[in-house]
């Protein structure tokens, strides 16, 4: 069982004020390629896994934004660390019917 949930909103500074959505799509591809469980929401994406792995994914997302031409990146991150184990469903199941 995973020991962490991490939500991230990534905000790249684009070269000439271009739309950030293609950049965000690229960041989500980084998450997808990692193989961790994740859910995309309107304002952030939540990942489920081991804390160290999720933090590495965030670093890769930031690096990808720079590779794509961003001058800098703001990453707003929320972390729930629970060594005994945690899953997204533990927090959201009661809202799904």
FIKOLZA-1660 file (N, C-alpha, C; in steps of 0.1 Angstrom, whole numbers, plus 5000, padded with zeros to 4 digits):
% residues 97
   i   px   py   pz ch aa at
   1 5008 4988 5000  A  X  N
   1 5000 5000 5000  A  X CA
   1 5009 5012 5000  A  X  C
   2 5005 5023 4993  A  X  N
   2 5012 5035 4992  A  X CA
   2 5013 5042 5006  A  X  C
   3 5023 5050 5008  A  X  N
   3 5024 5057 5020  A  X CA
   3 5022 5072 5019  A  X  C
   4 5018 5077 5007  A  X  N
   4 5016 5091 5005  A  X CA
   4 5006 5094 4993  A  X  C
   5 5000 5105 4995  A  X  N
   5 4992 5111 4984  A  X CA
   5 4998 5125 4982  A  X  C
   6 5001 5128 4970  A  X  N
   6 5007 5141 4967  A  X CA
   6 4998 5148 4955  A  X  C
   7 4994 5160 4958  A  X  N
   7 4987 5167 4948  A  X CA
   7 4996 5179 4943  A  X  C
   8 4996 5181 4930  A  X  N
   8 5004 5191 4924  A  X CA
   8 4997 5199 4914  A  X  C
   9 4999 5212 4915  A  X  N
   9 4995 5221 4904  A  X CA
   9 5007 5227 4899  A  X  C
  10 5010 5225 4886  A  X  N
  10 5022 5230 4880  A  X CA
  10 5019 5242 4872  A  X  C
  11 5027 5253 4873  A  X  N
  11 5024 5265 4866  A  X CA
  11 5037 5270 4860  A  X  C
  12 5039 5266 4847  A  X  N
  12 5051 5270 4840  A  X CA
  12 5050 5284 4835  A  X  C
  13 5061 5291 4835  A  X  N
  13 5062 5305 4829  A  X CA
  13 5066 5302 4815  A  X  C
  14 5057 5305 4805  A  X  N
  14 5059 5302 4791  A  X CA
  14 5068 5314 4785  A  X  C
  15 5074 5310 4774  A  X  N
  15 5083 5320 4767  A  X CA
  15 5077 5333 4764  A  X  C
  16 5066 5333 4757  A  X  N
  16 5060 5345 4752  A  X CA
  16 5045 5346 4757  A  X  C
  17 5042 5341 4769  A  X  N
  17 5029 5341 4774  A  X CA
  17 5019 5332 4767  A  X  C
  18 5025 5321 4761  A  X  N
  18 5016 5311 4754  A  X CA
  18 5007 5304 4764  A  X  C
  19 4997 5297 4759  A  X  N
  19 4988 5289 4767  A  X CA
  19 4996 5279 4775  A  X  C
  20 4993 5277 4787  A  X  N
  20 5001 5267 4795  A  X CA
  20 4996 5253 4794  A  X  C
  21 4984 5251 4788  A  X  N
  21 4978 5238 4788  A  X CA
  21 4986 5227 4781  A  X  C
  22 4993 5230 4770  A  X  N
  22 5002 5220 4764  A  X CA
  22 5013 5216 4773  A  X  C
  23 5018 5226 4781  A  X  N
  23 5028 5223 4791  A  X CA
  23 5023 5214 4802  A  X  C
  24 5011 5217 4807  A  X  N
  24 5005 5209 4817  A  X CA
  24 5002 5195 4812  A  X  C
  25 4998 5194 4799  A  X  N
  25 4996 5181 4793  A  X CA
  25 5009 5173 4794  A  X  C
  26 5020 5179 4791  A  X  N
  26 5033 5173 4791  A  X CA
  26 5037 5168 4805  A  X  C
  27 5034 5176 4815  A  X  N
  27 5037 5173 4829  A  X CA
  27 5028 5161 4833  A  X  C
  28 5016 5160 4828  A  X  N
  28 5008 5148 4832  A  X CA
  28 5013 5136 4825  A  X  C
  29 5019 5137 4813  A  X  N
  29 5025 5126 4806  A  X CA
  29 5037 5120 4814  A  X  C
  30 5044 5129 4821  A  X  N
  30 5055 5125 4830  A  X CA
  30 5049 5116 4841  A  X  C
  31 5038 5120 4847  A  X  N
  31 5032 5112 4857  A  X CA
  31 5027 5099 4852  A  X  C
  32 5021 5099 4840  A  X  N
  32 5015 5087 4834  A  X CA
  32 5027 5077 4831  A  X  C
  33 5038 5082 4826  A  X  N
  33 5049 5073 4823  A  X CA
  33 5055 5067 4835  A  X  C
  34 5053 5073 4847  A  X  N
  34 5059 5068 4859  A  X CA
  34 5052 5055 4864  A  X  C
  35 5040 5053 4860  A  X  N
  35 5032 5042 4864  A  X CA
  35 5025 5043 4877  A  X  C
  36 5026 5054 4884  A  X  N
  36 5019 5055 4897  A  X CA
  36 5004 5058 4894  A  X  C
  37 4996 5055 4904  A  X  N
  37 4981 5058 4903  A  X CA
  37 4980 5073 4904  A  X  C
  38 4971 5079 4896  A  X  N
  38 4969 5093 4897  A  X CA
  38 4955 5096 4892  A  X  C
  39 4950 5108 4896  A  X  N
  39 4937 5114 4891  A  X CA
  39 4940 5128 4887  A  X  C
  40 4935 5132 4875  A  X  N
  40 4936 5146 4871  A  X CA
  40 4923 5153 4875  A  X  C
  41 4924 5164 4881  A  X  N
  41 4913 5172 4885  A  X CA
  41 4914 5186 4879  A  X  C
  42 4904 5194 4879  A  X  N
  42 4905 5207 4872  A  X CA
  42 4916 5216 4876  A  X  C
  43 4920 5216 4889  A  X  N
  43 4931 5225 4893  A  X CA
  43 4943 5219 4898  A  X  C
  44 4944 5206 4899  A  X  N
  44 4955 5198 4903  A  X CA
  44 4954 5184 4900  A  X  C
  45 4965 5177 4901  A  X  N
  45 4966 5162 4898  A  X CA
  45 4971 5156 4911  A  X  C
  46 4964 5145 4915  A  X  N
  46 4968 5138 4927  A  X CA
  46 4974 5125 4924  A  X  C
  47 4985 5122 4930  A  X  N
  47 4993 5109 4928  A  X CA
  47 4993 5101 4941  A  X  C
  48 4993 5088 4939  A  X  N
  48 4994 5079 4950  A  X CA
  48 5006 5070 4949  A  X  C
  49 5014 5069 4959  A  X  N
  49 5026 5061 4959  A  X CA
  49 5035 5063 4971  A  X  C
  50 5048 5059 4969  A  X  N
  50 5058 5061 4979  A  X CA
  50 5063 5075 4978  A  X  C
  51 5064 5082 4990  A  X  N
  51 5067 5096 4990  A  X CA
  51 5080 5099 4982  A  X  C
  52 5090 5092 4984  A  X  N
  52 5103 5095 4976  A  X CA
  52 5101 5094 4961  A  X  C
  53 5093 5084 4957  A  X  N
  53 5091 5083 4942  A  X CA
  53 5082 5095 4937  A  X  C
  54 5072 5099 4945  A  X  N
  54 5064 5110 4941  A  X CA
  54 5071 5123 4940  A  X  C
  55 5081 5125 4949  A  X  N
  55 5089 5137 4949  A  X CA
  55 5098 5137 4937  A  X  C
  56 5103 5125 4933  A  X  N
  56 5111 5124 4921  A  X CA
  56 5103 5128 4909  A  X  C
  57 5091 5123 4908  A  X  N
  57 5082 5126 4897  A  X CA
  57 5080 5141 4896  A  X  C
  58 5078 5148 4907  A  X  N
  58 5076 5163 4907  A  X CA
  58 5089 5169 4901  A  X  C
  59 5101 5164 4905  A  X  N
  59 5113 5170 4900  A  X CA
  59 5114 5168 4885  A  X  C
  60 5110 5156 4880  A  X  N
  60 5110 5153 4866  A  X CA
  60 5100 5162 4858  A  X  C
  61 5088 5165 4864  A  X  N
  61 5078 5174 4858  A  X CA
  61 5084 5188 4856  A  X  C
  62 5091 5193 4867  A  X  N
  62 5097 5206 4866  A  X CA
  62 5108 5206 4855  A  X  C
  63 5116 5196 4855  A  X  N
  63 5127 5195 4845  A  X CA
  63 5121 5195 4831  A  X  C
  64 5110 5188 4829  A  X  N
  64 5103 5187 4816  A  X CA
  64 5098 5201 4812  A  X  C
  65 5093 5209 4821  A  X  N
  65 5088 5222 4818  A  X CA
  65 5100 5231 4812  A  X  C
  66 5111 5230 4819  A  X  N
  66 5123 5237 4814  A  X CA
  66 5127 5233 4800  A  X  C
  67 5128 5219 4798  A  X  N
  67 5131 5214 4785  A  X CA
  67 5122 5219 4774  A  X  C
  68 5109 5221 4778  A  X  N
  68 5099 5226 4768  A  X CA
  68 5100 5241 4766  A  X  C
  69 5109 5248 4773  A  X  N
  69 5111 5262 4771  A  X CA
  69 5106 5271 4782  A  X  C
  70 5101 5266 4793  A  X  N
  70 5097 5275 4804  A  X CA
  70 5110 5281 4810  A  X  C
  71 5108 5294 4814  A  X  N
  71 5120 5300 4821  A  X CA
  71 5120 5296 4835  A  X  C
  72 5108 5294 4841  A  X  N
  72 5108 5289 4855  A  X CA
  72 5094 5282 4857  A  X  C
  73 5093 5276 4869  A  X  N
  73 5081 5268 4871  A  X CA
  73 5077 5270 4886  A  X  C
  74 5064 5272 4888  A  X  N
  74 5059 5272 4902  A  X CA
  74 5051 5259 4903  A  X  C
  75 5055 5252 4914  A  X  N
  75 5048 5239 4917  A  X CA
  75 5041 5241 4931  A  X  C
  76 5028 5240 4931  A  X  N
  76 5021 5241 4944  A  X CA
  76 5018 5226 4947  A  X  C
  77 5023 5222 4959  A  X  N
  77 5023 5208 4963  A  X CA
  77 5016 5206 4976  A  X  C
  78 5007 5196 4977  A  X  N
  78 5002 5192 4990  A  X CA
  78 5006 5177 4992  A  X  C
  79 5010 5174 5004  A  X  N
  79 5015 5160 5007  A  X CA
  79 5007 5155 5019  A  X  C
  80 5002 5143 5018  A  X  N
  80 4997 5136 5029  A  X CA
  80 5006 5123 5030  A  X  C
  81 5014 5123 5041  A  X  N
  81 5023 5112 5044  A  X CA
  81 5018 5104 5055  A  X  C
  82 5015 5091 5053  A  X  N
  82 5010 5082 5063  A  X CA
  82 5017 5069 5062  A  X  C
  83 5027 5067 5070  A  X  N
  83 5035 5055 5069  A  X CA
  83 5027 5042 5070  A  X  C
  84 5016 5042 5077  A  X  N
  84 5008 5030 5078  A  X CA
  84 5000 5026 5065  A  X  C
  85 5000 5036 5056  A  X  N
  85 4994 5033 5043  A  X CA
  85 4982 5043 5041  A  X  C
  86 4980 5047 5028  A  X  N
  86 4969 5056 5024  A  X CA
  86 4966 5054 5010  A  X  C
  87 4954 5055 5006  A  X  N
  87 4949 5054 4992  A  X CA
  87 4940 5066 4990  A  X  C
  88 4939 5070 4977  A  X  N
  88 4929 5081 4974  A  X CA
  88 4915 5077 4978  A  X  C
  89 4911 5065 4976  A  X  N
  89 4898 5060 4979  A  X CA
  89 4895 5062 4994  A  X  C
  90 4905 5061 5003  A  X  N
  90 4903 5062 5017  A  X CA
  90 4896 5076 5020  A  X  C
  91 4900 5086 5012  A  X  N
  91 4895 5099 5015  A  X CA
  91 4883 5103 5006  A  X  C
  92 4880 5096 4995  A  X  N
  92 4870 5101 4986  A  X CA
  92 4858 5091 4984  A  X  C
  93 4860 5079 4989  A  X  N
  93 4850 5068 4986  A  X CA
  93 4836 5072 4990  A  X  C
  94 4834 5079 5001  A  X  N
  94 4821 5082 5006  A  X CA
  94 4814 5093 4997  A  X  C
  95 4822 5099 4988  A  X  N
  95 4816 5109 4979  A  X CA
  95 4812 5103 4966  A  X  C
  96 4816 5091 4964  A  X  N
  96 4813 5084 4951  A  X CA
  96 4801 5075 4953  A  X  C
  97 4791 5077 4945  A  X  N
  97 4779 5068 4946  A  X CA
  97 4774 5064 4933  A  X  C
% end
